[in-house]
Structures are given as structure tokens and as C-alpha cells.
Amino acid sequence: MNPAVKNPSPFDLSGKVALVTGGNGGIGLGMARGLGRAGAAIAIVGRDEAKNAAALDELKKLGVKAIAIPADVANETSCRAMVQDAVDRLGGLHILVNNAGINIRKAPQDYTIDEWKRVLDTNLTSAFVAAQAAYPEMKRLRGGKIVNVGSMMSLFGASFVAPYGASKGGIVQLTKALATAWAADNIQVNAVLPGWIDTALTQRARKEVSGLHDRVLARTPAGRWGSPGDLEGIAVFLCGAASDFITGTAIPVDGGYSAQG
């Protein structure tokens, strides 16, 4: 953010515009709710227009100024266009949350190259393209915040998530590269590493991976799965003036999962 113009509170996002990819459900919607409650206008992005409409309705009921942009972030043209659409409709762009992601669970030897590319394009390449598209507007505004959503698979390996793990490990390194490149432009870039959060994606994982639910509970000191609401606070912190001197970090939000020996 512009260090010359401070909001009354380091957690006040009034007057800011935030774009959240994958913002129509799960972690993305949780983060969008937090940013909206803090005063930001929100553009949520998703391919499913029915989910977009439901998320938009939820945000508006909270009193949040919000729009929905249907886009396929894995398509470069669509990804760049969504950023411009948010700028045009909401008058600028101060915050980008790269949350969109997919997973395909298989043994490494069973993936096709098309499956590998689909996961990498959606989870990692889209974050780079969106950040690249957002950069000129953030530079024009003399500052901005980019939050890239990684995973516990940014830190740990698992036999059934080779492309997903590669994409989320890449998110951390991309975050560090952008943070160092754009710090002089007053753009802070950080990553959030969610633990096991109760979303549609992990609900499917529990059906596909035997014993996953019990293993997660046993490994997590907090003794529970996270909820999308657990991501609201970190989103506000990393997108507000409170974090103006924090960049290039990767912060676990995992109930202690990554701290457990």
C-alpha cells in the first residue's frame, strides 16, 4: 500500500479493491469474506456461474460491494482479461489473491502429461499470469498486495499428488521471486499455506484416500480440520497496512500440523 496514505487502522481495507480467484467457494470465499468485512470491494472469479452467483449473494448479504467474473484462469487470455475487468468495473486493483486450484490424485506413474499440465496451469501458471497482469495497475497506484495460496504440499510430499505438490512448491518460490522483484514498487507478495481445511476439494480427498480423516486429526495439534473462516484473519493481515514490511513469506494456517514432529 502507499506508505504516504495510511488508513485509520492497519487492518482497515476501506477503499481497496481485491480480486480473489477461486473466490466462489471454500478457502477463496473465506478469504473474500474476510477482506469484504474489512471494507474492501471484492471481485470473485470462478468458472461455475451458479457458484459465482451464490457466493455473490452471500457477500452482498454481509454488506460487501462485490462482483463476479466468470473466467478460466488456466487460459492466459481469460486470466489477463479478468484482471482488466476488475480494474474497469471497480476502479482499480490493490489486492490480488491467487487461490484457484485443482487436484488430480493418482500414483505418479499413472498421470498423463495433459493431466500434469492442467494442474500446473491452473495452480501455478495462472498465479504468475494474474500477478503479471496486476503489476502495472498496482505500480500505478504506488503499491499493492499479492497473496498466493499454497498448501501443506508446499512443504511435504505425498504419493498421490505429484503435480499438485509441484505446483504448490512452485507457489512458494514464485512468491519469493515476485517479492524481491517488486518490493521497490511497494508491492508485498506473500504466500499462505493452508493445512487440512474442510472444503469440497478435501471432502473428495477423504473419499479417495483411505484413512485420511483420522490421520489428519491425529497429526493436527488443534484436533480438528480447519474451516474456510480460519483464513479470514490472515487474508486481512496480509492485505492491509499491518503487513507493509512483510514480503516473501509463506505462512502456514494449519492448526499446528506443520509444527508437529
Secondary structure as GFF3:
##gff-version 3
##sequence-region A 1 261
A	DSSP	beta_strand	17	21	.	.	.	ID=ss1
A	DSSP	alpha_helix	26	37	.	.	.	ID=ss2
A	DSSP	beta_strand	41	46	.	.	.	ID=ss3
A	DSSP	alpha_helix	49	61	.	.	.	ID=ss4
A	DSSP	beta_strand	66	70	.	.	.	ID=ss5
A	DSSP	alpha_helix	76	90	.	.	.	ID=ss6
A	DSSP	beta_strand	95	98	.	.	.	ID=ss7
A	DSSP	three_ten_helix	108	110	.	.	.	ID=ss8
A	DSSP	alpha_helix	113	120	.	.	.	ID=ss9
A	DSSP	pi_helix	121	125	.	.	.	ID=ss10
A	DSSP	alpha_helix	126	140	.	.	.	ID=ss11
A	DSSP	beta_strand	144	149	.	.	.	ID=ss12
A	DSSP	three_ten_helix	152	154	.	.	.	ID=ss13
A	DSSP	alpha_helix	162	182	.	.	.	ID=ss14
A	DSSP	three_ten_helix	183	185	.	.	.	ID=ss15
A	DSSP	beta_strand	187	194	.	.	.	ID=ss16
A	DSSP	alpha_helix	200	208	.	.	.	ID=ss17
A	DSSP	alpha_helix	212	219	.	.	.	ID=ss18
A	DSSP	three_ten_helix	228	231	.	.	.	ID=ss19
A	DSSP	alpha_helix	232	239	.	.	.	ID=ss20
A	DSSP	three_ten_helix	241	243	.	.	.	ID=ss21
A	DSSP	beta_strand	250	253	.	.	.	ID=ss22
A	DSSP	three_ten_helix	257	259	.	.	.	ID=ss23
###
